[in-house]
Amino acid sequence: MRARTMLWLSVGCIVLGGIGTRAFAVTDDMEQNLWTLGHVNGTYDGTATAEYSTADAVSPTHSIHLSLSGGGTSGHDGDTAFAVRQFAGNLLGRRLQVKYNIAQQTDVADDWGGMHGSADVIVSVLDATGTPIGSRTYRLACSDLHEVPYWYAHMGGDAGSPCHKTGITYIGTPDAGGEYEPGAGWRTLDVAPAEDILVDWTSVASIQVKLVVNSCFMHLDTFEVFFDNLNLTPAPATVDIDPNTIDLKSQGKWITAYVTLPEGYDVGDIDISTVQLDGIIAAAWGDDFEDDALMVKFDREAVIAYLKGKSLALPANVTLKVTGMIGDLTFEGSDTIRVIEPPPPKPPKGSKK
């Protein structure tokens, strides 16, 4: 087996190693059955909205719409609207992207004061028992016009401004603590949670992503945010494809790929039924191999037919991609092979053409 080449993948068409320039992401367009939506304070005297939204003037299709407004007259004036889902697996080697649009952020300094509010993405990591062992809050937007800071406690936090809390990663204008005005269109949160959550990642069995709009002491105020397109980059995999050279006239039975995952992932957790070559050819079978690798077999006849269909100018170097699932998350890696088709043999000397 020849030396394997690691392909590290990131978003935004950045390649940190390997061959080619491409960006890969697992995209969830906020399909309804994948998320749990709700709000916390059942006696909130304003309006709490947590819903799925189809295309309109603000959002693309299948967005999540979280909004809080009104309240502030009877003491039941703080609430949290949320959307939450959980993934099996961890975030080692991955980036997280969440697209969001702050449609409205109103702080009316009336007789009741302005509001405290925040829009957050909270990433939590859980162990095998489902117990949270670490988390990070990414604050997308905040408002702190309320004249009585201790009302922030309604949001489940300490007294004080949500724009200047410790232990939170603020996204946006640092001088304003992350505060954003509405109407600026779609923005994207792009972070590497594994760099921000300091835990033993070998103990992480699942991750939770929670989208949150918080408020307290609202009266004439409104906080409205749309979320769309949650992306998790695939786990970078090392892939070695054998043979290194494929003869389009060969008669062998298998093309073999050896897949190695980064530390923190176990190849034994790969669902063989999800493994594909270039997203076209399914693995026929697979098994654990030496050096913590997964050996998967692809039908040679199917691979050759696929390569012939690419109308290559032979001989050619071709990069083939192997993908698959680890729980709810994906892995991806690739290797470059040589494709040849020798010319037909010349007739013996003296024979008639």
Backbone torsions as a table, in degrees:
resi	resn	phi	psi	omega
1	MET	NA	132.0	-178.1
2	ARG	-79.8	170.3	179.4
3	ALA	-61.8	139.9	-178.3
4	ARG	-88.6	149.7	-179.9
5	THR	-110.1	123.5	179.6
6	MET	-81.7	129.4	174.6
7	LEU	-110.7	108.6	178.1
8	TRP	-93.6	131.2	-173.6
9	LEU	-115.4	144.5	175.3
10	SER	-144.2	173.9	179.9
11	VAL	-86.0	167.8	174.7
12	GLY	76.3	27.5	178.1
13	CYS	57.9	41.5	176.3
14	ILE	-110.7	127.6	175.5
15	VAL	-115.6	124.0	-177.4
16	LEU	-95.6	-2.1	179.2
17	GLY	175.4	164.3	178.5
18	GLY	94.4	-161.7	-171.3
19	ILE	-114.5	136.7	173.9
20	GLY	90.7	174.2	179.1
21	THR	-133.0	110.4	-178.7
22	ARG	-155.6	157.2	176.4
23	ALA	-121.7	135.8	-178.9
24	PHE	-124.4	142.9	176.4
25	ALA	-152.8	145.6	171.3
26	VAL	-89.9	115.1	-172.0
27	THR	-106.8	128.4	172.7
28	ASP	-114.9	118.9	-176.2
29	ASP	-93.3	39.3	174.3
30	MET	61.3	41.1	177.3
31	GLU	-61.2	142.5	-167.4
32	GLN	-60.4	-41.0	-172.9
33	ASN	-76.1	-3.3	-178.1
34	LEU	-94.7	-11.8	-172.6
35	TRP	-123.1	149.0	169.5
36	THR	-107.4	125.9	-178.0
37	LEU	-115.8	150.9	176.8
38	GLY	176.5	-172.3	173.0
39	HIS	-141.1	161.6	-166.6
40	VAL	-90.3	-45.4	-170.2
41	ASN	-95.0	100.8	-177.7
42	GLY	-67.8	-17.2	-179.8
43	THR	-102.8	12.4	178.8
44	TYR	-55.3	129.1	-175.7
45	ASP	-93.1	14.7	171.7
46	GLY	-110.8	-153.8	-179.7
47	THR	-114.8	124.0	176.9
48	ALA	-111.2	129.9	-179.1
49	THR	-124.8	125.7	172.1
50	ALA	-139.6	104.5	-170.5
51	GLU	-150.3	165.8	171.2
52	TYR	-90.8	138.0	-175.3
53	SER	-121.9	134.2	172.5
54	THR	-90.6	-177.3	-173.0
55	ALA	-59.0	131.7	172.9
56	ASP	-149.8	-163.0	-175.5
57	ALA	-67.6	-21.0	-175.3
58	VAL	-105.3	-44.4	-168.3
59	SER	-113.8	151.2	169.5
60	PRO	-76.7	-173.0	-177.8
61	THR	-68.9	151.4	174.1
62	HIS	56.3	42.0	172.0
63	SER	-86.1	164.2	169.6
64	ILE	-105.1	129.5	-177.2
65	HIS	-111.6	117.5	176.9
66	LEU	-118.3	130.7	-176.8
67	SER	-151.8	142.4	172.4
68	LEU	-131.4	138.1	179.2
69	SER	-155.7	161.2	176.3
70	GLY	70.6	-162.2	180.0
71	GLY	87.1	-168.2	173.4
72	GLY	92.8	6.4	-176.5
73	THR	-111.7	-20.8	-174.9
74	SER	-123.0	8.2	179.3
75	GLY	94.3	-18.5	177.5
76	HIS	-93.6	65.0	-166.1
77	ASP	-117.8	11.3	176.8
78	GLY	-121.5	140.9	-179.7
79	ASP	-156.3	168.9	176.3
80	THR	-135.2	119.5	171.7
81	ALA	-98.8	138.0	-171.8
82	PHE	-146.4	160.8	168.9
83	ALA	-136.7	133.1	-173.9
84	VAL	-141.6	142.9	172.2
85	ARG	-148.2	162.5	-174.6
86	GLN	-128.1	145.6	178.9
87	PHE	-121.9	141.0	171.3
88	ALA	-78.8	136.7	-179.1
89	GLY	108.8	177.4	-178.8
90	ASN	-116.9	-173.1	-173.5
91	LEU	-112.8	19.3	178.8
92	LEU	-61.4	130.6	177.8
93	GLY	74.1	8.6	-175.6
94	ARG	-113.8	161.6	169.4
95	ARG	-119.4	154.5	179.0
96	LEU	-117.1	132.1	175.1
97	GLN	-125.3	133.3	173.6
98	VAL	-132.6	125.4	179.0
99	LYS	-91.9	133.6	-176.5
100	TYR	-144.9	156.2	-179.3
101	ASN	-138.1	115.6	177.2
102	ILE	-83.2	100.6	-173.8
103	ALA	-78.0	-34.5	-178.5
104	GLN	-154.3	134.7	177.1
105	GLN	-143.7	96.4	-172.1
106	THR	-113.4	124.9	175.5
107	ASP	-120.4	101.9	-179.3
108	VAL	-98.8	114.6	-179.6
109	ALA	-82.7	72.2	-179.1
110	ASP	-94.4	-160.2	-178.5
111	ASP	-62.9	-20.8	-178.7
112	TRP	-95.6	-0.9	-176.9
113	GLY	84.8	172.7	175.2
114	GLY	-86.0	-173.6	-176.1
115	MET	-103.4	161.7	159.4
116	HIS	-102.1	134.8	177.9
117	GLY	-159.7	159.7	177.2
118	SER	-152.7	151.5	171.4
119	ALA	-115.8	121.8	-171.5
120	ASP	-129.4	153.6	162.2
121	VAL	-116.6	119.2	-177.3
122	ILE	-111.4	120.8	178.5
123	VAL	-106.5	121.5	179.0
124	SER	-119.5	146.0	176.4
125	VAL	-114.7	140.8	-174.3
126	LEU	-125.3	150.6	177.1
127	ASP	-87.1	-172.4	-174.3
128	ALA	-65.6	-20.1	178.3
129	THR	-88.8	-2.2	-177.1
130	GLY	85.6	9.7	-179.9
131	THR	-84.9	127.0	177.0
132	PRO	-63.5	133.7	179.3
133	ILE	-121.9	1.4	177.3
134	GLY	177.6	156.6	178.6
135	SER	-159.6	166.6	175.1
136	ARG	-145.1	134.7	176.5
137	THR	-103.2	126.1	175.7
138	TYR	-107.0	109.0	-175.0
139	ARG	-89.0	111.7	-176.3
140	LEU	-81.8	-33.8	-177.8
141	ALA	-158.1	156.2	179.6
142	CYS	-155.8	157.3	177.4
143	SER	-136.6	137.9	-175.8
144	ASP	-141.8	41.0	-177.8
145	LEU	-82.2	-9.2	-176.3
146	HIS	-63.1	136.9	-174.0
147	GLU	-82.4	-6.6	178.7
148	VAL	-121.4	91.4	-171.4
149	PRO	-58.2	-27.7	-174.6
150	TYR	-67.4	-12.7	176.1
151	TRP	-66.8	-11.9	176.5
152	TYR	-60.3	-21.8	179.4
153	ALA	-59.8	-22.4	177.1
154	HIS	-60.5	-25.2	-177.4
155	MET	-88.7	9.6	178.8
156	GLY	82.8	12.6	-179.7
157	GLY	-115.8	-172.7	177.4
158	ASP	-80.7	165.5	175.4
159	ALA	-63.6	143.3	178.7
160	GLY	126.5	175.6	-175.1
161	SER	-71.7	135.9	174.5
162	PRO	-70.3	-11.4	-179.9
163	CYS	-87.7	-5.3	-177.0
164	HIS	-142.3	52.0	178.6
165	LYS	-98.4	150.3	176.2
166	THR	-86.4	159.4	177.4
167	GLY	75.4	16.3	-178.9
168	ILE	-126.5	141.1	174.6
169	THR	-93.4	113.8	-179.3
170	TYR	-87.0	133.9	179.1
171	ILE	-107.9	130.9	179.2
172	GLY	115.6	-146.6	-174.5
173	THR	-74.7	111.1	-176.3
174	PRO	-58.8	-38.7	-176.7
175	ASP	-64.3	-24.6	-179.9
176	ALA	-101.9	13.4	179.8
177	GLY	65.6	21.1	-179.9
178	GLY	97.1	3.4	-175.4
179	GLU	-65.9	136.6	-179.5
180	TYR	-128.2	142.8	170.7
181	GLU	-89.6	152.3	-179.6
182	PRO	-76.3	171.6	173.0
183	GLY	84.0	6.3	-178.7
184	ALA	-91.6	3.1	177.2
185	GLY	89.0	-166.9	-174.4
186	TRP	-79.9	136.5	173.9
187	ARG	-122.6	166.1	-179.3
188	THR	-129.2	124.0	168.4
189	LEU	-78.3	125.8	-178.2
190	ASP	-134.3	104.9	-174.1
191	VAL	-137.9	163.7	172.8
192	ALA	-113.7	92.6	-175.1
193	PRO	-58.2	-31.8	-178.8
194	ALA	-62.9	-23.4	177.6
195	GLU	-83.1	-17.4	-175.0
196	ASP	-105.0	-23.0	-178.5
197	ILE	-104.7	110.4	-174.1
198	LEU	-91.2	91.9	178.0
199	VAL	-138.0	170.6	170.6
200	ASP	-79.1	101.9	-171.7
201	TRP	-68.7	-16.6	174.6
202	THR	-69.9	-16.4	178.9
203	SER	-92.1	-4.2	-175.8
204	VAL	-85.9	120.2	-180.0
205	ALA	-103.2	-23.7	-179.6
206	SER	-156.6	164.1	178.4
207	ILE	-128.0	152.6	178.0
208	GLN	-126.6	133.3	175.3
209	VAL	-114.0	123.9	-178.3
210	LYS	-123.4	125.6	176.3
211	LEU	-99.0	129.8	-168.6
212	VAL	-136.9	138.5	164.0
213	VAL	-121.9	119.5	-178.2
214	ASN	-108.1	153.9	170.5
215	SER	-157.4	160.2	168.6
216	CYS	-149.4	149.8	178.0
217	PHE	51.3	50.3	176.4
218	MET	-87.3	148.3	175.4
219	HIS	-133.3	-78.8	174.8
220	LEU	-96.3	16.9	-171.0
221	ASP	-97.2	156.3	177.6
222	THR	-141.9	137.5	174.1
223	PHE	-128.6	116.0	-171.5
224	GLU	-135.0	126.0	-177.0
225	VAL	-137.6	139.0	171.0
226	PHE	-107.4	141.9	175.9
227	PHE	-122.2	142.2	-180.0
228	ASP	-151.7	146.9	171.8
229	ASN	61.2	82.1	170.3
230	LEU	-86.3	120.1	-177.4
231	ASN	-117.8	134.4	171.0
232	LEU	-121.7	119.9	178.8
233	THR	-67.4	145.6	179.5
234	PRO	-63.9	151.9	174.3
235	ALA	-66.1	132.8	-179.2
236	PRO	-70.4	130.1	-178.8
237	ALA	-119.2	149.6	170.3
238	THR	-92.6	126.8	-177.5
239	VAL	-126.3	130.2	173.7
240	ASP	-124.9	120.7	-178.3
241	ILE	-102.6	128.9	176.7
242	ASP	-121.1	138.1	3.3
243	PRO	-75.0	161.0	178.3
244	ASN	-68.8	-27.0	178.5
245	THR	-124.8	129.5	179.1
246	ILE	-110.9	122.0	175.4
247	ASP	-90.8	120.7	-177.1
248	LEU	-65.0	-10.0	177.5
249	LYS	-104.5	5.8	-177.4
250	SER	-71.7	157.7	-174.8
251	GLN	-115.6	14.6	-178.8
252	GLY	-65.5	174.0	-174.9
253	LYS	-97.6	-35.9	-170.2
254	TRP	-128.9	151.8	160.6
255	ILE	-111.6	129.0	-172.9
256	THR	-110.2	138.4	173.4
257	ALA	-124.2	133.6	176.4
258	TYR	-106.5	121.8	-175.0
259	VAL	-112.6	126.0	175.4
260	THR	-121.0	134.4	-178.4
261	LEU	-102.4	157.4	178.3
262	PRO	-68.0	166.7	180.0
263	GLU	-56.4	137.2	-178.6
264	GLY	103.3	-12.3	177.2
265	TYR	-116.7	147.9	-179.3
266	ASP	-117.0	123.4	-179.4
267	VAL	-62.3	-21.6	176.9
268	GLY	-65.8	-16.0	178.9
269	ASP	-89.2	-4.5	179.5
270	ILE	-70.9	132.6	175.6
271	ASP	-83.5	105.5	-175.4
272	ILE	-57.0	-33.1	-176.3
273	SER	-67.0	-14.0	-179.6
274	THR	-98.5	-7.2	-174.7
275	VAL	-75.7	130.7	-179.4
276	GLN	-137.5	155.4	173.3
277	LEU	-102.9	117.7	-178.3
278	ASP	56.3	25.3	179.1
279	GLY	67.7	12.1	-174.9
280	ILE	-119.0	-47.2	-171.2
281	ILE	-106.2	120.7	-179.9
282	ALA	-78.7	147.0	176.2
283	ALA	-66.6	137.4	178.6
284	ALA	-76.8	-39.7	175.8
285	TRP	-166.8	168.5	-179.4
286	GLY	-158.1	162.8	-179.6
287	ASP	-161.1	155.9	175.8
288	ASP	-61.1	147.3	-177.7
289	PHE	-132.3	176.0	179.5
290	GLU	-63.8	163.0	179.2
291	ASP	60.5	34.1	177.4
292	ASP	55.6	38.0	179.2
293	ALA	-109.3	154.4	171.3
294	LEU	-102.8	126.6	177.1
295	MET	-98.1	120.9	178.3
296	VAL	-121.3	144.5	-177.3
297	LYS	-112.9	133.1	175.3
298	PHE	-116.6	141.1	-179.6
299	ASP	-61.5	121.5	-175.8
300	ARG	-62.1	-40.6	-178.8
301	GLU	-60.8	-40.6	179.7
302	ALA	-68.1	-39.4	179.1
303	VAL	-65.4	-43.3	180.0
304	ILE	-63.6	-42.2	178.1
305	ALA	-61.5	-39.0	178.8
306	TYR	-65.0	-44.1	-179.5
307	LEU	-66.4	-38.8	177.5
308	LYS	-62.7	-34.8	-179.6
309	GLY	-69.7	-12.8	179.5
310	LYS	-83.5	-5.7	178.4
311	SER	51.7	53.8	-177.6
312	LEU	-74.6	148.2	170.9
313	ALA	-87.2	100.3	-171.7
314	LEU	-85.0	150.6	-6.2
315	PRO	-69.3	155.5	-176.2
316	ALA	-146.0	148.8	170.2
317	ASN	-93.3	127.5	-175.6
318	VAL	-127.7	130.2	175.8
319	THR	-93.8	123.0	179.3
320	LEU	-111.7	139.9	-175.5
321	LYS	-108.1	138.3	175.2
322	VAL	-116.6	128.2	179.7
323	THR	-129.0	163.3	176.8
324	GLY	-178.9	178.7	-175.6
325	MET	-110.5	140.6	169.8
326	ILE	-120.8	99.4	-172.1
327	GLY	64.2	-126.5	179.1
328	ASP	-90.0	-3.1	-174.3
329	LEU	-109.7	166.7	-176.3
330	THR	-115.0	158.1	167.3
331	PHE	-120.4	160.2	-178.8
332	GLU	-159.2	139.2	175.8
333	GLY	-162.8	170.0	-177.2
334	SER	-149.8	165.3	178.7
335	ASP	-145.0	153.0	179.6
336	THR	-106.8	129.1	179.6
337	ILE	-118.7	169.2	176.3
338	ARG	-103.0	131.3	178.9
339	VAL	-114.7	126.8	-178.3
340	ILE	-132.7	163.6	170.8
341	GLU	-149.0	94.8	-176.8
342	PRO	-58.2	147.2	177.7
343	PRO	-67.4	158.9	178.3
344	PRO	-62.6	149.5	-178.8
345	PRO	-62.8	145.7	177.9
346	LYS	-72.5	145.7	178.0
347	PRO	-66.9	152.6	179.1
348	PRO	-59.2	150.4	177.7
349	LYS	-61.0	139.7	178.3
350	GLY	89.7	-12.1	-179.6
351	SER	-82.1	156.5	178.7
352	LYS	-80.5	141.1	177.4
353	LYS	-80.2	NA	NA
